[in-house]
Amino acid sequence: MKGATYLFTVFLAVFAFSLPTFADEKGHIPAPPKSEDTIITVIIENDSIGTRGTDKNYTSGVRLGYYDINAELPEIAYIIDDYIPTFEITKRSSVFYSLGQNLYTPQDITQTAHDPDDRPWAAHLYGSMGLVTQTDNHLDELEVSIGVVGPAALGEQAQKFVHKYVTPDSPTPKGWSHQLKNEPALMIGWQRRYYPESLSAEIFGLSASASPYFGATLGNVHTFANAGLNFRLTPYEETRQDAPMRVRPALPGTGYFEPPKDSWSWYAFAGIETRAVARNIFLDGNTLADSHSVDKKYLVADANAGLALTYDRYRISYTLVYRTREFDGQDEPSVFGALTFGYRF
């Protein structure tokens, strides 16, 4: 009951903000029509749906998102707007809420003894709110996340439950007694995405475009600066959709989509990103307490590619992600998959 109470408290404590707007055939991004539509998104990231299924490094991430299009913003949004010089609330701003959990494990999860050369066992349980708003030639995204790292994040319980009841052939994880200690987790992330006005073209009835972006995240969980480029290919008349929402840190995507004109549609996407990492608690260890740590890489790159299929008000997508080595001694890069389910109502 203590874990459930903590989870409920964390969820109520969270705040931040988000909105989607996307390029029309001229590359401009029109304001979405005022509506009360909402998109609920479920994201599952796991190395078992990648190419290896090795249960190591970043082994699992789940996120539940509630996206309220053009909703009335909470008062805290306007307070933060006054203090963030790179962010501005407009009539084209919408809000989302998320609840998620990430799990990180060393290479051999069946080993009870502590391995000083491998990454720490760690879990992160969090809630967040976010805002994305359109100004001039770009979208600004702002997200604030509050949660916990350590046993209170319920990583041991979650992984053992899944391995016992969902994937019973999986080995029992035995090293959670070595996980990072309890620590409050706070992150504030800002990102700017530019519209693809000069990087878009119509090819055989399809809309192809590229969108550069950059941003920064500050907090005791992650602190990094990032920059990257997103690509997309979609039917020309169905351009008002975005890449799927993902578990952070990840290439950007709001998960926004509109019901297709002809019942169903598709959206292909890919991207590359480089992050300059100053802090990663899942490698650096606890902030103020003694804990296991490894020497992290200060430059990490992601590449992904995927496909989204939309039918009426439903959308399902799959993303394959390649992440370069994150710490000294990591035997190979991480490869994992992401399944995203969206429903608009």
C-alpha positions, 0 to 999 in steps of 0.5 A: 500500500505504501508503494501505491500511495507514493505513486498516487502522490507523485502523479498528483504532484506533477506539472508541465505542458504540450500541443501539436500542429503540423505542416500543410502542403506548403510547409506551413503549420496551420492552427488545429481547429478548436475541438474537445478531442482527446488522444489516449496513448499507451507506449511500450518499449522493450528490448524483447520487441527489438532484435535481441531481447537480451534484458540488459541496459535499457530493458523496459519502458512504459508510458500512459499519455492523456492528450487534451487538444486545445484544452484550457491550460492550468494556471501553473502553465502561465506562471512557468510561461513568465519564467521561461524566455524561450517559451510562449503560450498562444491560442494554439497550445494544448496540454498532456499528462503522462505516467510512466516507468523505466527499468535498467538492468546489467547484462546478466540479470540472473547474477545475484552478486554485484558486478562493479563493471556493469551498469547499476540496477535502477527503476524510474517511476514518474508523472509529467505534464507537457505543453507544445506551442506554435510560434513563428516558424517553429514548435516549442515543447516544454515538459516537467517530470516529477517522480522517484528513482529507487525501490519506491519506483517498483522496478523489482515488482514490475519486472518479476511480475512480467517475467512470471506471468507475461513471459514465463520463459524469461529468467528470474531477475536476482540482482534488484537488491543492488539497485540505486537508492530512493531519490526524488526525481525532477526533470525540466525539458525544452525543445524547439522543432522547426517546420519543414518549409524548405525541406519538404517535397511531393513525390508520387503523391506522397509528402516527404519532409525533414524537420531539424530540432534542438533542446536541453533537459535539466534535472538530477535524472537526466541533464543533456543537450540534444540536436537531431533531424526527423524525417517523414513520408505520408500520403499527401492528403494526410499530412496532419499527423506526427511521429508517435510519442515515446519514452524520454530521452527519445526523438520527439513526437507528440503522437498527434493524428487526425482520423483519415479521410478514407478510413485508414492511412499510414505514416513512415518516419525515421530520425537521428539524434546526438546528445551531449550528456552531463548527467545520467543517474542510471549510470552516474548513480545517486546524487547525494548517496553512495551507490554503484556507478560506471563511467558514462559516455558523454556523447550518445546517438540514437537512430530510429525508423518506424511505421504508423497505421491509422484506422478511423480513430485508432493508430498503432505504430512500431519503432525500431531504435538503435542507441550507441554505447552509453558507458565504458565497458558496455559490450554492444549498442542497445537495440529495442523496439517501441509499440504505441497504441493511440485512440482519439475520442 
